[in-house]
């Protein structure tokens, strides 16, 4: 049995939740991306109050390690590592694309029945962070940065219905005319994150606190 504190500050919506054996018990969210840092600690404290749970009772802390917002990933990882160090609990680092796909599967698997799932996180201009998964969250194409053009996913779409979703999918929808491409809006659900964190906890796939860092997928660039 695993009681996990889940932390997600990787995108526009930040959320914290308690989950047990993959089921969400309580959660809080914040929709203002610029306030994620101030929300996180107060949100965790409020979560303990409304749930009646103590942080010392958790078995692990899970955090979305990336890809995603550079600032958001740093905020989430730093807080998660600090809690794990103070509480002497293991850390679970989750791939944001996998969590988003788990959310899509929960929402649309029965209705859309795609062959594969393709999450997309906006990386500015025509670039996205993306991957392709099957219905069991096995990666068909590993997470990568990709500059979109009309030929992107041509081979993947041949004979496969693919569901595209996430903050970067609107850019792909503008240039994609393939009949096997389907597009939906998918939020990152606390239930999706709890499924992923519980699966890793059951396999004891914890990450070393000393070497844990955000999964950026590409180097940070600044304008000069």
C-alpha positions in Angstrom: 0.0 0.0 0.0 1.4 3.4 -1.0 0.3 6.8 0.3 1.9 9.4 -2.0 2.2 13.2 -2.1 2.0 14.2 -5.8 3.4 17.5 -7.0 2.9 18.9 -10.5 4.2 22.4 -11.4 5.3 21.6 -15.0 2.6 23.5 -16.9 0.0 26.2 -16.7 -1.9 24.3 -14.0 -0.2 23.4 -10.7 -1.6 20.8 -8.5 -0.8 18.8 -5.3 -2.6 15.7 -4.2 -2.6 12.8 -1.8 -3.2 9.4 -3.4 -3.4 5.9 -2.0 -2.8 2.8 -4.2 -3.4 4.9 -7.3 -6.6 6.6 -6.1 -6.8 10.3 -5.5 -7.9 11.1 -1.9 -7.6 14.9 -1.9 -6.2 17.5 -4.3 -5.7 21.3 -4.7 -4.8 23.2 -7.9 -3.6 26.6 -9.0 -4.4 28.1 -12.4 -2.0 31.1 -12.4 1.4 29.8 -13.7 3.3 32.8 -12.4 2.1 32.0 -8.8 3.1 28.3 -8.8 6.1 28.9 -6.4 4.0 30.7 -3.8 1.1 28.2 -4.2 3.1 25.1 -3.7 4.1 25.2 -0.1 0.9 26.8 1.1 -1.0 24.3 -1.0 0.7 21.3 0.6 0.0 22.7 4.0 -3.7 23.3 3.2 -3.9 19.8 1.7 -2.8 18.3 5.1 -5.4 20.4 6.9 -8.4 19.5 4.7 -7.3 15.8 4.5 -6.3 15.4 8.2 -3.2 13.7 7.0 0.4 14.3 8.3 3.3 14.5 5.8 5.1 12.1 8.0 2.5 9.4 7.1 3.3 9.4 3.4 5.4 6.7 1.8 6.9 8.8 -1.0 6.8 12.1 -2.9 6.2 12.1 -6.6 6.9 15.1 -8.9 6.6 15.7 -12.6 10.2 16.1 -13.6 9.7 17.2 -17.2 9.5 18.2 -19.9 7.7 21.4 -19.3 8.2 24.9 -18.0 11.8 25.5 -16.9 10.8 27.5 -13.9 7.9 25.3 -13.0 10.1 22.1 -13.1 12.7 23.7 -10.9 10.1 24.8 -8.4 8.5 21.4 -8.2 11.8 19.4 -8.1 13.3 21.6 -5.4 10.3 21.3 -3.2 10.0 17.6 -3.7 13.6 17.0 -2.9 13.4 19.2 0.2 10.4 17.3 1.5 12.0 13.9 0.8 15.2 15.0 2.6 13.4 16.3 5.6 10.9 13.4 5.9 13.4 10.7 4.9 11.1 9.5 2.2 11.9 8.3 -1.4 11.4 10.5 -4.5 9.5 9.4 -7.6 10.3 11.4 -10.7 7.6 11.3 -13.3 7.7 12.1 -17.0 5.2 14.8 -17.8 4.3 13.3 -21.2 3.5 10.0 -19.6 1.3 11.6 -16.9 -0.6 13.6 -19.6 -1.1 10.4 -21.6 -2.4 8.6 -18.6 -5.0 11.4 -18.3 -5.9 11.1 -21.9 -6.4 7.3 -21.6 -8.7 7.9 -18.6 -10.8 10.4 -20.5 -10.9 9.1 -24.0 -9.8 5.4 -24.3 -13.3 4.0 -24.6 -14.8 6.8 -26.7 -12.1 7.5 -29.3 -10.4 4.1 -29.3 -7.1 5.3 -30.9 -4.3 2.9 -31.6 -1.7 5.3 -30.0 -1.5 8.4 -27.9 0.7 11.4 -28.7 1.1 14.1 -26.0 2.5 17.4 -27.1 3.9 20.1 -24.8 4.4 23.5 -26.4 8.1 24.4 -26.7 7.6 27.7 -28.6 7.5 28.5 -32.3 6.8 25.2 -34.1 8.7 23.0 -31.6 7.0 20.6 -29.2 8.1 18.1 -26.6 6.4 14.8 -27.6 6.3 11.0 -27.5 4.0 8.3 -28.6 2.5 5.7 -26.3 0.2 2.7 -26.5 -2.9 2.2 -24.3 -0.7 0.5 -21.6 1.7 3.5 -21.5 4.5 1.7 -23.2 6.5 4.1 -25.3 6.3 3.6 -29.0 8.4 6.7 -29.6 10.5 8.0 -26.7 10.2 11.5 -25.4 12.0 14.1 -27.7 11.9 17.7 -28.9 10.4 18.0 -32.4 10.1 20.8 -34.9 6.8 20.3 -36.6 6.2 20.3 -40.3 3.7 18.8 -42.8 5.7 15.5 -42.9 5.9 15.0 -39.1 4.3 11.6 -38.0 3.7 10.5 -41.6 5.0 7.0 -40.9 3.4 6.8 -37.5 0.0 7.8 -38.9 0.1 5.2 -41.7 -2.3 2.5 -40.6 -2.6 3.9 -37.0 -5.2 6.2 -35.5 -3.3 8.5 -33.2 -4.9 10.8 -30.6 -3.0 14.1 -30.3 -3.4 16.3 -27.3 -1.6 18.8 -25.0 -0.6 22.4 -25.2 1.4 21.9 -28.4 -1.1 19.9 -30.4 -2.9 23.0 -31.7 0.2 23.9 -33.8 0.3 20.4 -35.3 -3.5 20.5 -36.0 -2.9 23.6 -38.2 -0.6 21.7 -40.6 -1.9 18.1 -40.3 -4.5 16.8 -42.7 -4.2 13.1 -42.2 -7.5 11.2 -41.7 -5.9 9.0 -38.9 -5.1 12.1 -36.8 -7.5 12.9 -34.0 -7.3 16.0 -31.7 -8.8 16.6 -28.2 -8.1 18.8 -25.3 -6.7 16.9 -22.3 -5.9 18.5 -18.9 -3.3 16.9 -16.6 -5.6 15.0 -14.2 -4.5 14.2 -10.6 -5.9 10.8 -11.3 -3.4 10.4 -14.2 -0.5 11.4 -12.0 -1.6 9.1 -9.2 -1.8 6.1 -11.6 1.8 6.8 -12.7 3.2 7.4 -9.3 1.6 4.3 -7.8 3.0 2.2 -10.6 6.5 3.4 -10.0 6.1 3.0 -6.2 5.0 -0.6 -6.6 8.1 -1.3 -8.7 10.3 0.7 -6.2 11.5 2.9 -9.1 12.8 5.7 -6.9 15.3 8.3 -7.9 18.5 9.3 -6.0 18.0 12.6 -4.3 21.6 13.6 -4.8 21.3 13.3 -8.6 17.7 14.2 -9.2 17.2 17.0 -11.6 14.5 18.2 -14.0 14.1 16.4 -17.3 14.3 19.3 -19.7 14.8 17.4 -23.0 16.8 20.4 -24.4 19.2 23.0 -23.1 17.8 26.2 -21.7 18.2 29.2 -24.0 18.1 32.9 -23.3 17.8 35.8 -25.7 20.9 38.0 -26.0 
